Amino acid sequence: MPRDAAPDFRPGVKADHNTAEAMIPRAPAPVPADARNGGRVKERDEVPSGVYLPNNNILTPHMRSPAYVQMSTAAAITLGVMNGYMHRTSCTRCLNLLLTYPEGCRANCAYCGLARHREASRDYADRNFIRVDWPAVPYDDVLDIMERGGDGDRFHRMCISMITHPNSDDDTRVVLKRWVERVPDVPVSILSNPTTMTRLDVQTLKDLGADIFTVALDAANPDVFDRTRGRGVQSPHSWDKYWDIMKAAAEIFGPEKFGAHLIVGMGESEHDVLTQVQRIRDMGGHSHMFAFFPEKGSLMDHLPAVPRPQWRRVQLARYLIDYRDRRIDDMRFDTTGKLVDYGMPQADLDDIINAGVAFRTSGCPGKEAEDVSACDRPYGDSPARDIASYPFQPNKQDVRLIRRQLASTKS
């Protein structure tokens, strides 16, 4: 967990939402020539051996997928690769695997710890992502542990997270094929990289046995996308290309088998986010919601986390659209795009709030229920003392706090 308080949790901050004017990333700085494209790691060519725990003070081994994959700290604890403890929960239900190369991700997304500009200061395998370390593990070891039941039947799903790299598409197919052959009882999600993909790539992943296909759209309107993921930060991603691959996924994987990530609080309006939620739902998919929480080392690490009132309103409305057949057309927004009415009787809304599921982490489903995510990402978008996405069922005390946050109006 992050040791420093994020700006939103410091005294004196009184924001009800993050405006576009306030959420401007820093410009990426030039990278020394010897550090580009994993230059330091490839020059040293240190041979990997077993599990690598990120450590910026030692030589990073020359690790490449598909021989090596990285996994989230929560997944490593659940799998037994690392020791650790997660506040109020014993495990994660999704084994998140990240492709890895010395060159790292060639994109430069402003909010991401894996961004290309960080090669000036950290080798790829040492970079934090979603505020935690990602140990690198031989993929054969992962398969061996899973095949003998070493996860204790706790993983409901595995997810292959692609990155922007020339080998990412081919290696994703290798990782997927080997998993389906050896661990067929645990379904696989693909967190795709649309920038390098074609419709045929999407079809191939479906044919190889992928269960769900997701697109990390992240930004909720074209301007925010370009500012944080495209030309504004010297990055190759395109809003139109991402939507082209999303449409292909909708047609190839079918209803309830595709979705998109959206981050709340990067300068978009609440209406912007929920417009995308409705669009994805109308296509047959679901949205997976993240609260913006600044990642140390990113181009947005100086900016405030999404205020809780804004986050709770969007979180609740997204759940209504995705799982309660409500529509954005029934909701009302003010002139700034802030949600002011959910368009349903208060008694019905109270029942949904009290149930608490709307405020759990959203993502690909597991075995518990259709509207409960296997990808619970413990504390991926918040500190444990002020939970944004609950990786467990909120209790009565949690719901009381959520209600206060929903009712809060700051100025």
Phi, psi and omega per residue, in radians:
M1 nan 2.605 3.130
P2 -1.093 2.444 -3.120
R3 -1.576 -0.419 -3.126
D4 -1.699 2.497 3.110
A5 -1.189 2.393 3.045
A6 -1.283 2.707 -3.059
P7 -0.923 -0.640 -3.082
D8 -1.133 -0.355 -3.061
F9 -1.763 0.113 3.127
R10 -1.538 2.625 -3.111
P11 -1.041 2.540 3.034
G12 1.609 -0.162 3.120
V13 -1.447 2.136 -3.084
K14 -2.266 1.280 3.139
A15 -2.041 2.415 3.066
D16 -1.640 -0.379 3.090
H17 -2.775 2.804 3.091
N18 -1.636 2.090 -3.113
T19 -1.466 2.794 3.112
A20 -1.074 -0.667 -3.103
E21 -1.139 -0.511 -3.090
A22 -1.481 -0.313 -2.956
M23 -1.876 0.951 -3.119
I24 -1.704 2.124 3.126
P25 -1.190 2.750 2.930
R26 -1.197 2.729 3.024
A27 -1.348 2.436 3.102
P28 -1.154 2.431 3.116
A29 -1.498 2.749 3.087
P30 -1.075 2.597 3.113
V31 -1.826 2.292 3.096
P32 -0.971 2.532 -3.044
A33 -1.006 -0.652 -3.071
D34 -1.286 -0.213 -3.124
A35 -1.733 -0.174 -3.065
R36 -1.223 2.539 3.058
N37 0.935 0.689 3.099
G38 1.201 0.461 -3.038
G39 -0.954 -0.743 -3.102
R40 -1.134 -0.770 -3.116
V41 -1.144 -0.761 -3.113
K42 -1.208 -0.596 3.110
E43 -1.153 -0.757 -3.128
R44 -1.305 -0.638 3.075
D45 0.925 0.804 3.105
E46 -1.209 2.200 -3.094
V47 -1.284 2.234 3.137
P48 -1.288 2.663 3.103
S49 -2.591 1.922 3.107
G50 1.197 -2.671 -3.079
V51 -1.316 2.372 3.048
Y52 -1.945 2.058 3.063
L53 -1.627 2.188 -3.069
P54 -0.883 2.295 -3.108
N55 -2.738 1.842 -3.030
N56 -1.267 -0.001 -3.083
N57 -1.801 0.017 -3.138
I58 -2.223 2.952 -3.129
L59 -1.175 2.169 3.088
T60 -1.355 2.209 3.130
P61 -1.134 2.834 3.124
H62 -1.509 1.498 -3.054
M63 -1.865 2.443 3.130
R64 -2.451 2.506 2.942
S65 -1.326 2.633 0.128
P66 -1.540 0.005 3.132
A67 -1.136 -0.634 3.109
Y68 -2.103 2.564 2.971
V69 -2.346 2.665 3.000
Q70 -1.734 2.692 3.093
M71 -2.395 2.679 -3.134
S72 -1.097 2.713 3.092
T73 -0.990 -0.751 -3.140
A74 -1.077 -0.729 3.114
A75 -1.166 -0.676 3.141
A76 -1.136 -0.657 3.087
I77 -1.155 -0.788 -3.129
T78 -1.115 -0.671 -3.119
L79 -1.363 -0.251 -3.133
G80 1.560 0.176 3.117
V81 -1.341 -0.527 3.101
M82 -2.267 2.694 2.957
N83 -1.553 2.609 3.109
G84 2.958 3.044 -3.104
Y85 -2.416 2.395 3.101
M86 -1.966 2.209 -3.087
H87 -0.949 2.079 3.044
R88 1.149 0.196 3.065
T89 -2.639 2.617 -3.026
S90 -1.718 -0.227 -3.047
C91 -2.878 3.014 2.907
T92 -1.884 2.675 -3.111
R93 -1.696 0.026 3.139
C94 -2.262 2.279 3.061
L95 -1.546 1.733 -3.135
N96 -1.508 2.041 3.122
L97 -1.946 2.331 -3.076
L98 -2.046 2.223 3.072
L99 -1.132 2.591 -3.039
T100 -2.440 2.474 3.117
Y101 -2.643 2.652 3.067
P102 -1.013 -0.606 3.139
E103 -1.196 -0.398 3.129
G104 1.204 -2.933 3.102
C105 -1.298 2.306 -3.106
R106 -1.581 0.027 3.020
A107 -1.517 3.000 -3.011
N108 -2.401 0.704 -3.065
C109 -0.991 2.326 -2.919
A110 -1.160 -0.467 -3.046
Y111 -1.727 0.013 -2.939
C112 -1.804 2.369 3.098
G113 -1.266 -0.258 3.141
L114 -1.599 0.033 -2.991
A115 -1.008 2.646 -3.050
R116 -1.027 -0.633 -3.068
H117 -1.078 -0.353 -3.098
R118 -1.314 -0.153 3.128
E119 -1.135 -0.240 3.056
A120 -1.169 -0.518 -3.024
S121 -2.099 -0.432 -3.071
R122 -2.438 2.361 2.989
D123 -1.128 2.700 -3.002
Y124 -0.985 -0.813 -3.055
A125 -1.206 -0.174 3.125
D126 -1.726 -0.029 -3.069
R127 -1.430 2.448 3.009
N128 -1.289 2.667 3.136
F129 -2.581 2.203 -3.009
I130 0.949 0.663 2.991
R131 1.238 0.234 3.065
V132 -2.337 2.856 3.016
D133 -1.342 2.696 3.114
W134 -2.182 1.643 3.123
P135 -1.061 2.560 3.102
A136 -1.722 2.309 -3.014
V137 -2.313 2.408 3.027
P138 -0.997 2.280 -3.081
Y139 -1.087 -0.583 3.078
D140 -1.023 -0.670 3.130
D141 -1.134 -0.724 3.123
V142 -1.053 -0.832 -3.129
L143 -1.108 -0.701 3.132
D144 -1.090 -0.792 -3.134
I145 -1.090 -0.783 -3.114
M146 -1.184 -0.694 -3.090
E147 -1.117 -0.577 3.121
R148 -1.623 0.173 3.072
G149 1.360 0.459 -3.083
G150 -1.192 -0.216 3.088
D151 -1.502 -0.037 -3.126
G152 1.129 0.467 3.131
D153 1.100 0.456 -3.100
R154 -1.555 -0.419 3.118
F155 -1.419 2.143 3.071
H156 -1.552 -0.267 -2.984
R157 -2.878 2.658 2.966
M158 -2.050 2.531 3.128
C159 -2.252 2.217 3.045
I160 -1.645 2.018 3.135
S161 -1.684 1.964 3.113
M162 -1.379 2.814 2.998
I163 -2.295 3.000 3.140
T164 -1.462 1.688 -3.088
H165 -2.690 2.539 -3.093
P166 -1.012 -0.471 -3.089
N167 -1.670 -0.049 -2.967
S168 -1.073 -0.721 -3.098
D169 -1.158 -0.836 3.141
D170 -1.096 -0.755 -3.066
D171 -1.260 -0.519 3.045
T172 -1.077 -0.709 3.126
R173 -1.125 -0.675 3.124
V174 -1.140 -0.837 -3.132
V175 -1.065 -0.761 3.141
L176 -1.116 -0.864 -3.088
K177 -1.034 -0.791 -3.116
R178 -1.159 -0.645 3.117
W179 -1.130 -0.864 -3.100
V180 -1.052 -0.617 3.129
E181 -1.218 -0.631 -2.996
R182 -1.849 -0.436 -3.125
V183 -2.285 1.073 -2.997
P184 -1.193 -0.325 -3.081
D185 -1.431 -0.165 3.131
V186 -1.909 1.916 -3.071
P187 -1.157 2.721 -3.052
V188 -2.019 2.310 2.954
S189 -1.799 2.637 3.055
I190 -1.977 2.103 2.947
L191 -1.675 1.789 -2.838
S192 -1.466 2.905 2.970
N193 -2.081 1.517 -3.047
P194 -0.983 -0.495 -3.060
T195 -0.999 -0.603 -3.100
T196 -1.779 0.079 -2.956
M197 -1.888 2.729 2.993
T198 -2.086 3.009 3.074
R199 -1.032 -0.656 3.123
L200 -1.084 -0.657 3.084
D201 -1.061 -0.732 3.117
V202 -1.092 -0.790 3.138
Q203 -1.090 -0.700 -3.120
T204 -1.095 -0.726 3.125
L205 -1.124 -0.668 3.071
K206 -1.117 -0.779 -3.122
D207 -1.125 -0.530 -3.138
L208 -1.397 -0.149 3.034
G209 2.023 0.126 3.062
A210 -1.094 2.456 -3.068
D211 -1.637 -0.714 -3.103
I212 -2.391 2.494 -3.135
F213 -2.092 2.223 -3.137
T214 -2.195 2.695 3.137
V215 -2.141 2.189 3.110
A216 -1.467 1.301 3.105
L217 -1.075 -0.776 3.058
D218 1.141 -1.177 -3.125
A219 -1.321 2.492 -3.007
A220 -1.744 0.047 2.973
N221 -2.670 2.824 -3.043
P222 -1.053 -0.612 -3.111
D223 -1.163 -0.813 3.116
V224 -1.123 -0.677 3.115
F225 -1.024 -0.883 -3.088
D226 -1.139 -0.645 -3.108
R227 -1.224 -0.584 -3.026
T228 -1.893 -0.287 -3.024
R229 -2.321 -0.163 -3.025
G230 -2.092 -2.328 -3.038
R231 -1.048 -0.507 -3.096
G232 -1.080 -0.411 3.128
V233 -2.214 0.467 3.089
Q234 0.974 0.840 -3.100
S235 -2.130 2.668 -2.952
P236 -1.537 -0.057 -2.982
H237 -1.310 2.664 -3.107
S238 -2.339 2.298 3.098
W239 -0.949 -0.828 -3.088
D240 -1.122 -0.720 -3.139
K241 -1.134 -0.687 3.112
Y242 -1.073 -0.727 3.132
W243 -1.251 -0.553 3.071
D244 -1.064 -0.775 3.139
I245 -1.232 -0.596 3.080
M246 -1.098 -0.745 3.118
K247 -1.124 -0.686 3.085
A248 -1.095 -0.721 3.130
A249 -1.111 -0.686 3.127
A250 -1.063 -0.705 -3.119
E251 -1.329 -0.654 -3.033
I252 -1.472 -0.789 -3.105
F253 -1.499 -0.519 3.060
G254 1.548 3.031 -3.096
P255 -0.972 2.484 3.113
E256 1.187 0.094 -3.096
K257 -2.104 0.345 3.040
F258 -2.632 2.845 -3.134
G259 -2.962 -3.085 -3.110
A260 -2.523 2.526 3.018
H261 -1.474 2.460 3.041
L262 -2.355 2.385 3.112
I263 -1.875 2.260 -3.117
V264 -1.723 2.281 3.027
G265 1.890 0.352 -3.134
M266 -1.797 0.263 3.083
G267 1.999 -0.039 3.074
E268 -1.447 2.920 3.019
S269 -1.574 2.864 3.074
E270 -1.101 -0.618 3.093
H271 -1.107 -0.680 3.099
D272 -1.009 -0.871 -3.093
V273 -1.067 -0.858 -3.048
L274 -1.241 -0.415 3.000
T275 -1.095 -0.759 3.102
Q276 -1.190 -0.684 3.092
V277 -1.006 -0.805 -3.131
Q278 -1.157 -0.711 3.129
R279 -1.063 -0.786 3.138
I280 -1.141 -0.708 3.138
R281 -1.153 -0.690 3.123
D282 -1.121 -0.454 3.082
M283 -1.402 -0.238 3.133
G284 1.906 0.038 -3.084
G285 -1.847 -3.023 3.123
H286 -2.237 2.681 3.073
S287 -1.766 2.490 3.121
H288 -1.969 2.005 -2.911
M289 -1.721 2.381 3.087
F290 -2.174 2.482 3.032
A291 -1.585 2.245 3.100
F292 -1.093 2.173 3.122
F293 -2.474 1.957 -2.911
P294 -0.977 2.270 -3.141
E295 -1.566 2.163 3.129
K296 -1.033 2.288 3.142
G297 1.640 -0.174 3.129
S298 -1.493 2.984 3.127
L299 -1.331 -0.037 3.115
M300 -2.143 0.352 -3.069
D301 -1.294 -0.128 3.109
H302 -1.660 0.019 -3.015
L303 -1.776 2.766 -3.059
P304 -1.318 2.528 2.995
A305 -1.098 2.793 3.118
V306 -1.093 2.273 3.099
P307 -1.073 2.511 -3.083
R308 -1.035 -0.697 3.119
P309 -1.025 -0.787 3.108
Q310 -1.064 -0.796 -3.106
W311 -1.099 -0.812 -3.104
R312 -1.124 -0.684 3.134
R313 -1.076 -0.817 -3.117
V314 -1.192 -0.706 3.129
Q315 -1.005 -0.808 -3.119
L316 -1.182 -0.793 -3.112
A317 -1.130 -0.674 3.093
R318 -1.058 -0.727 3.130
Y319 -1.115 -0.710 3.134
L320 -1.082 -0.726 -3.133
I321 -1.226 -0.766 -3.033
D322 -1.337 -0.582 -2.977
Y323 -2.263 -0.030 3.134
R324 -2.210 0.272 3.042
D325 1.007 0.432 3.016
R326 -1.492 2.799 -3.120
R327 -2.196 2.667 3.105
I328 -1.085 -0.476 3.115
D329 -1.070 -0.473 -3.128
D330 -1.453 -0.226 -3.079
M331 -1.633 2.791 3.127
R332 -2.098 2.535 -3.119
F333 -2.285 2.648 3.080
D334 -1.491 -3.029 -3.033
T335 -1.186 -0.299 3.094
T336 -1.610 -0.031 -3.101
G337 1.566 0.157 3.112
K338 -1.346 2.372 3.127
L339 -1.256 2.184 -3.125
V340 -2.108 -0.202 3.132
D341 -2.705 2.277 -3.089
Y342 -1.478 -0.157 3.063
G343 1.302 0.571 3.100
M344 -2.639 2.777 -3.125
P345 -1.009 2.461 -3.081
Q346 -1.062 -0.641 -3.132
A347 -1.088 -0.713 3.112
D348 -1.183 -0.683 3.122
L349 -1.134 -0.706 3.122
D350 -1.066 -0.687 3.126
D351 -1.078 -0.715 -3.131
I352 -1.205 -0.715 3.098
I353 -1.089 -0.801 -3.111
N354 -1.109 -0.535 3.128
A355 -1.166 -0.493 3.012
G356 1.424 -0.268 -3.034
V357 -1.098 -0.570 -3.114
A358 -1.038 -0.367 -3.025
F359 -1.848 0.108 3.031
R360 -1.395 2.857 3.080
T361 -1.007 2.371 3.140
S362 -1.840 2.513 -3.116
G363 3.032 -2.831 3.139
C364 -1.113 2.448 -3.032
P365 -1.265 2.738 3.059
G366 -2.001 -2.506 -3.072
K367 -1.639 -0.214 -3.007
E368 -1.276 -0.884 -3.131
A369 -2.923 2.808 -3.121
E370 -1.028 -0.623 -3.057
D371 -1.754 0.263 3.083
V372 -2.031 2.166 -3.026
S373 -1.393 2.447 2.940
A374 -1.285 -0.573 -3.109
C375 -1.452 1.395 -3.014
D376 -1.538 -0.175 2.991
R377 0.663 1.131 -3.040
P378 -0.904 2.052 3.056
Y379 1.034 0.605 3.109
G380 -1.310 -0.348 -3.115
D381 -2.309 0.496 -3.125
S382 -3.036 2.778 2.965
P383 -1.392 2.748 -3.099
A384 -1.110 -0.414 -3.104
R385 -1.404 -0.191 3.127
D386 -2.581 1.273 -2.960
I387 -1.167 2.250 3.063
A388 -1.532 -1.011 3.122
S389 -1.942 2.003 -3.077
Y390 -1.323 2.107 3.110
P391 -1.452 0.284 3.131
F392 -2.682 3.013 3.141
Q393 -1.219 2.090 3.115
P394 -1.063 2.418 3.078
N395 -1.582 -3.061 -3.063
K396 -1.085 -0.653 3.114
Q397 -1.156 -0.709 3.083
D398 -1.061 -0.763 -3.114
V399 -1.142 -0.619 3.081
R400 -1.087 -0.730 3.098
L401 -1.124 -0.775 3.117
I402 -1.005 -0.732 3.131
R403 -1.100 -0.706 3.121
R404 -1.135 -0.673 3.126
Q405 -1.192 -0.691 3.084
L406 -1.114 -0.597 -3.083
A407 -1.463 -0.260 -3.037
S408 -1.262 2.362 3.044
T409 -2.310 1.936 -3.137
K410 -1.781 2.789 3.130
S411 -2.465 nan nan
